[in-house]
Amino acid sequence: MYFYKIVKNYKFIVMILKKEYAPYFKQYIQLVDNNKGIVENLEDSQLEFNELFRNLPKEKGDYSYAKGKWSLKELIQHIIDTERIFCYRSLCFARNDKTELPGFNQDIFVANDNANDRDYYDLLDEMQILRKSTIQLFKSFSDKALLRVGVASNNKISVRALGYLFSGHQLHHLNVVKERYV
């Protein structure tokens, strides 16, 4: 049985079944608010992201808490890159494309981005714009599309699990920033 909740005139399925995502993603999905729909979680996690990062001094963007760890700018770029990749996965699966999608190596992505050369506030603006786009994407999905499952990184995942994963991934990194960077 599935539970539904009306969120801003859009119906979203709130309960996610464990069979809809790989065990690795539990660490992220367990961070979302189960009493809120996908869109509400996306909005809330972005609000928390903005409140934290926009209140840090711009110079903090180049800070890394230990040698070999990502700077705050690299962390923000990582969140952006991951959301873009997962949006593509969501779109493919929602449209019932059965093509198995590859994984991605986050460390290769970070090693080859230019986050540390970018303006801190430009990165924050990019994340905010991307999140607005992600929200519109998920508002466009029907309940049927949210239930569709695809394969990425050799693991099955539903569109709705991906929807919650965006927020959980962002919240995970916010917790790391609060613990180690602030």
C-alpha positions in Angstrom: 0.0 0.0 0.0 1.2 3.5 -0.8 0.5 6.7 1.1 -0.3 9.9 -0.6 0.0 13.5 0.4 -1.1 16.6 -1.4 1.8 19.1 -1.7 1.1 22.5 -3.3 -1.7 21.0 -5.5 0.6 18.1 -6.6 0.2 14.6 -5.4 3.4 12.9 -4.3 4.0 9.6 -2.8 5.6 10.0 0.6 6.5 6.4 1.6 9.6 5.0 -0.1 10.1 1.3 0.0 13.6 0.0 0.7 13.4 -2.2 -2.4 13.3 1.1 -4.5 17.0 2.0 -3.9 20.4 0.4 -3.1 21.3 0.1 0.6 24.1 2.6 0.1 21.5 5.4 -0.4 19.8 4.7 2.9 22.3 7.1 4.6 20.8 10.0 2.5 17.2 9.0 2.2 16.8 8.6 6.0 17.7 12.3 6.4 14.5 13.5 4.6 11.3 14.4 6.4 8.9 11.5 5.9 6.0 13.7 6.6 6.7 15.9 3.5 6.6 15.2 -0.2 9.5 15.3 -2.6 8.9 19.0 -3.5 8.7 20.1 0.1 11.9 18.3 0.9 13.6 19.8 -2.1 12.5 23.3 -1.1 13.4 22.9 2.6 16.8 21.4 2.0 17.7 24.2 -0.5 16.5 26.8 2.0 18.7 25.3 4.7 21.6 25.1 2.2 21.2 28.8 1.4 20.9 29.9 5.0 24.2 28.1 5.9 26.3 28.9 2.9 25.2 32.5 2.3 26.0 33.4 5.9 29.6 32.2 5.6 32.3 34.6 4.5 33.1 34.3 0.8 36.8 33.5 1.7 35.6 30.4 3.5 34.8 28.9 0.0 38.5 28.0 -0.4 38.7 26.4 3.0 39.3 22.7 3.5 39.2 21.2 7.0 42.1 18.8 6.2 44.7 18.1 3.5 43.2 16.1 0.7 39.6 17.1 1.6 37.4 19.1 -0.6 37.2 22.9 -0.3 33.7 24.3 0.3 33.6 25.4 -3.3 34.5 21.8 -4.4 31.8 20.5 -2.1 29.2 22.8 -3.6 30.3 21.8 -7.1 30.0 18.2 -6.1 26.4 18.7 -5.0 25.6 20.5 -8.3 27.2 17.8 -10.4 25.5 15.0 -8.5 22.1 16.6 -8.8 22.6 17.1 -12.5 23.5 13.5 -13.0 20.6 12.3 -10.9 18.2 14.6 -12.7 19.2 12.9 -15.9 18.6 9.5 -14.4 15.2 10.6 -13.1 14.1 11.9 -16.5 15.2 8.7 -18.2 13.5 6.5 -15.8 10.3 8.6 -15.6 10.1 8.4 -19.4 10.4 4.6 -19.1 13.8 4.4 -20.8 15.1 1.0 -19.9 18.8 1.8 -20.8 21.1 1.0 -17.9 23.0 4.1 -16.9 26.6 4.2 -15.9 27.9 5.4 -12.5 30.2 8.3 -12.0 33.3 8.8 -10.0 32.9 11.8 -7.8 36.6 12.1 -7.2 37.4 12.3 -10.9 34.7 14.9 -11.3 36.1 17.1 -8.4 39.7 16.7 -9.7 38.6 18.0 -13.1 36.2 20.8 -12.1 37.4 24.4 -11.7 35.4 25.1 -8.6 38.3 26.7 -6.7 38.7 29.2 -9.6 35.0 30.2 -9.5 33.3 32.9 -7.6 31.7 31.5 -4.4 28.4 33.3 -4.9 28.2 32.1 -8.5 28.3 28.5 -7.3 25.6 29.3 -4.7 23.5 30.9 -7.4 24.0 28.0 -9.8 22.8 25.5 -7.1 19.7 27.6 -6.4 18.8 27.7 -10.1 19.5 24.0 -10.5 17.3 23.2 -7.5 14.4 25.3 -9.0 14.8 23.2 -12.2 14.8 20.0 -10.3 11.6 21.0 -8.5 9.9 21.8 -11.8 11.1 18.4 -13.2 9.5 16.5 -10.3 6.3 18.5 -10.4 6.0 17.4 -14.0 6.1 13.7 -13.1 2.9 11.7 -12.7 2.4 9.3 -9.8 2.9 6.5 -12.3 6.2 8.0 -13.5 7.4 8.4 -9.9 7.0 4.6 -9.4 9.1 3.7 -12.4 12.4 2.0 -11.7 15.6 2.1 -13.7 19.2 0.8 -13.3 22.1 3.1 -12.7 25.5 2.1 -11.3 24.3 -1.5 -11.5 21.6 -0.8 -9.0 17.8 -0.4 -9.3 16.3 2.9 -8.1 12.9 4.5 -8.5 12.2 8.0 -9.7 10.6 8.9 -6.3 13.7 7.5 -4.4 15.8 9.8 -6.6 13.5 12.7 -5.7 14.1 12.2 -2.0 17.8 11.4 -2.6 18.5 14.9 -3.8 17.4 16.4 -0.5 19.1 13.7 1.6 22.4 14.1 -0.3 22.3 17.9 0.2 21.4 17.5 3.9 24.2 15.0 4.4 26.8 17.5 3.1 25.2 20.3 5.2 25.8 18.2 8.2 29.4 17.6 7.2 29.9 21.4 6.7 28.4 22.2 10.1 30.6 19.6 11.8 33.9 20.2 10.0 33.9 23.5 8.2 32.0 26.0 10.4 
